[in-house]
Structure formats: C-alpha cells, structure tokens
Amino acid sequence: MTKSTLTPKQSAFIDEYLIDFNGTQAAIRAGYSPKTANTIAAQNLAKLSIHSEIKERLNKRAESCERKALDIIKDLQAIKDSAMRLIFDSQGNEVMAHPPSAIRALELEGKYIGMFTDKSAVDVTTVGKPIEAAPLISPEELDAAIKRAREAV
C-alpha cells in the first residue's frame, strides 16, 4: 500500500504506532483528540490500508535488522580469522596473532547462536494459560501494602 492513499494524520498515526504499538497514545501524538483517541485508534487499526502499511513497515524493519545482524556476524568472523591466524613470535615460535580478540569473537558468536545464556528462559503455564507477571508498583505502594498486611495480622 502506498502512502499516497493515506491521509497525513493516518500516516502520522502509523509512524507513532510503530514506536510503542499503543494505538491510543499513537492517535494522540498524531494529532487526534485525546477524548476520541481510543476510538480513532481502533478504527484506524481496522482499516485495511493502515493495517497493510503497518505490516509492510514491520517487514522492512525486520529485514533491516536481519541484514545488520548478518553484517555483524561477518565482521566477527573476520576479526576471529585475523586474530587466529598463525604468526611467528620473536623466538621463532608459531603463535596465534591475538588470542584475546579470537576468544572474544568466539564468545560473541556463541552468544549470538544461543550457546551461552546468562539467564534461563522458563515457560510456565497453569491449566494451559500463561502466568502473567505482577505489575510493577512504586516503593510507596509496596510500603503501604506491607503496612496493611502487618495491620491485618
């Protein structure tokens, strides 16, 4: 879908929506009234032309990220190959050109392909439904909740 079939506000809505995927806030930032932003967002997201443009832009973003990731991997491989090449030291011994760089490049490649994980990914469900994380609360809200719990005992 081309941008020419969209109004300037619709195009602005799409730009804003792709920032945080919050339709209401995107509508407000695009210039729609805060009073009707929720309704406008729902209507805009239901329009085929807007939906198609969002999908197209997301696909372009994904392709761009994929290209960048491949470029980084190619660079890491070049660094690794250069660092691992064999050279002769001052005593005539054959040694690796730069072991620390080789180790670091190998480490980063391993992380990229998921060989090393700093955290474990756990998929927890209860009766087929995912457990939702508790909402974050402020320190003041936490203190108040603790106080209420102590008073209840």
GISUL-V134074 format. One record per pair of residues at least 24 apart in sequence whose ideal C-beta (glycine too) atoms are under 10 Angstrom apart, sorted by sequence separation. I is the first residue (numbers start at 0). J is the second residue. If there is no record, write none. Layout:
i->I j->J
i->I j->J
This chain:
i->12 j->36
i->16 j->40
i->79 j->103
i->80 j->104
i->15 j->40
i->78 j->103
i->79 j->104
i->78 j->104
i->79 j->105
i->12 j->39
i->16 j->43
i->77 j->104
i->78 j->105
i->12 j->40
i->16 j->44
i->75 j->103
i->76 j->104
i->79 j->107
i->75 j->104
i->78 j->107
i->79 j->108
i->9 j->39
i->13 j->43
i->74 j->104
i->75 j->105
i->78 j->108
i->8 j->39
i->12 j->43
i->13 j->44
i->75 j->106
i->12 j->44
i->75 j->107
i->76 j->108
i->16 j->49
i->20 j->53
i->74 j->107
i->75 j->108
i->9 j->43
i->12 j->46
i->8 j->43
i->13 j->48
i->17 j->52
i->72 j->107
i->13 j->49
i->16 j->52
i->17 j->53
i->71 j->107
i->72 j->108
i->75 j->111
i->9 j->46
i->12 j->49
i->13 j->50
i->16 j->53
i->20 j->57
i->71 j->108
i->5 j->43
i->9 j->48
i->10 j->49
i->13 j->52
i->17 j->56
i->72 j->111
i->9 j->49
i->12 j->52
i->13 j->53
i->16 j->56
i->17 j->57
i->71 j->111
i->72 j->112
i->5 j->46
i->12 j->53
i->6 j->48
i->10 j->52
i->13 j->55
i->14 j->56
i->5 j->48
i->6 j->49
i->9 j->52
i->13 j->56
i->17 j->60
i->68 j->111
i->4 j->48
i->5 j->49
i->4 j->49
i->2 j->48
i->0 j->47
i->1 j->48
i->4 j->51
i->5 j->52
i->0 j->48
i->4 j->52
i->0 j->49
i->0 j->50
i->1 j->51
i->2 j->52
i->0 j->51
i->1 j->52
i->0 j->52
i->0 j->53
i->0 j->54
i->1 j->55
i->0 j->55
